[in-house]
Every structure is written in structure tokens, then in C-alpha cells.
């Protein structure tokens, strides 16, 4: 039982995003685009408390399972509690109140974020995935 190209299942893949340009080792220490601090990419906890569930979150999100990517912070309002707690544009939301956000639809993510006045999030700085969320149509 052989298979040929007609029998293969085709899938829509996200567009390829090229890696950043290579920086020679002898130039890295003083290069403005090079950062060897890997701790910036580790997950971190953010606990956000609102007075009531209807109060604004202080940030916007984009992405979702229907876009073949995770949920990312797209904007943090200046002066908001979210900004004070260290949330940044491009942070990937890994979970909210124990619910995984790595493979969730956008509408469901919004619903979970707006549900409670106390939000405990695990986020990470993952700019590669964030750039995949841009509308490239």
C-alpha cells in the first residue's frame, strides 16, 4: 500500500518568519540588538486585581487558536495597573486563573479575562510568536 502526493493531506502553514540577523561573537557584547539575558524569556506571574469584573483590564490581546497562534498582549494602557505590574506588548499569555491559553480561541480568552475581578496570569516574553499574529492578508 503505497502513498503518492495526491493522497497526502495538505495543511495551511503560517508564513515563515526569518530569524534575526547573525551577529559575530566579537561584536555581540556592545551591539544594541544583542541581549544574552535568557531570563527575560522565562515565564513570570502577574496578579491583577480590579475593583469589579466590569472594570477595564488595562491591556488588549490578539491572536488565538483560529489564527494558529497563542494569545498575546497587543497593547498596555499607560498608567494602568497592568503596566505597573510589568505587562508588556508582545508578552504571550500562557494561562489565566489556571486555564491554559496556548491553544484557545480569542473569544474564549476574552471571556475568561473579563470573568473575574482577580486575575492570576502566567506570561512570557516571546516576541517571535507575537510577530506571527500580525494580519498579513
N, C-alpha and C positions, 0 to 999 in steps of 0.2 A: 504494500500500500504506500505509494509514493505521493508526495505533495508537489504541486507546482505553484508558480506565482499567483495563478488565478484563485487558488484555494486559500491563500493567506488572508487573514483579517487585516484590514487597513485601519489605522488609528490616526487621529489628528494630533500631531505633536505640537507643543508650544514652540515658538520661534527660538532659534539658538541665540544665546547672548554671549558674545565674546568675552573672555576674561580680561582683566585689566592688563595694560602693557607691562612687560617684564622689566624689572629694574635690576641692573647688575649689582652684585653684593657690595662692591666697594662704594657704590653711590647711595645705598639704602639708608644709612644712618642719618644723613642730612637731607634726604629727599622729602618734599612736602606731601607726596602721595603714598608714602610707605609708613606703615604702622605695624610693628611686630607684637603689639599688645593683644594677645589672643583672648584675654579675659573680657574684652569688650563684646565678644560674641557668645559668652556664657548666658544661660537663662537667668533671669532675675525676677524677684517677686515684687509686685506693686499692689498695695491695698488702698483702694479708692473708696472714700465714704462720702455719700451725698446726703443732704438733709431729707430728701424724699426721692422715690424712684422716678418721678417726673422731671427732676432737675437735670440740666444738661450734663453730659459726661465730661466735656472739655476736650474731646478729641473725636475725629472721624475715622472710619475704617473703609477699606476697599479690599477686593479680592473675593475669594470663596471657591468652593468646590466646582461650581458651574463655570468658573473661569480657569479651572485646572491649576489653582494655586491656593495658598493659605490665606489667612486673614491678616492684613497689615494696617498699621496706623498710617493714615494718609495726611492727617493734619492735627496739630496740637494747638489749642487756642492759647494765645499769650496770656499770662497771668492766671491761668486755670490751675486747679488742684493737680490735674494730670501733668502739667508742665512742671510744677513744683516737685512732684514725686519722681521726675526723671523720665517720663514717657517721651519718645522722640518719633518724628516722622520716619518711616521705614522699619520700625520695630514690628516683628512678627508676634502676633498673639498666639501662644501655644495652648493656653487653657484659661477659662473663666469660671470661677466657683466650682472647680473640679470637672468641668465639661471640656473635652478636647476640642480645640479649634483648628487642628491641622487639616482636617478633611470635613469641613462643614460649609453649608451654603450660606451666602451672605445674609439673607433674610433671617435665617435661624440665629446667626451670630448677633445681629442687631436686637432680636427679641430677647436673647439671653442677657446682653449687656444692659438693656433697659428694664429688665425684670426686677432687680433688687436695688436697694439703696446702698448696700455694701458689696463691693466688687473686689475679689481677690484674683489677680491675673498673674500668669507666668508669661513673660515676654522675653524676646531675644532680639538683638540687633542682627538682622540677616538681610543686608542690602541686595544681595543677588536675587533672592526671591521677590523682593519688593519691586525691583525693576521689571519683573515679568508681569506685574499687574497692570502696567500701562496699557491703555487701549491702543492697539496697533492696527486697527482696522482702517 
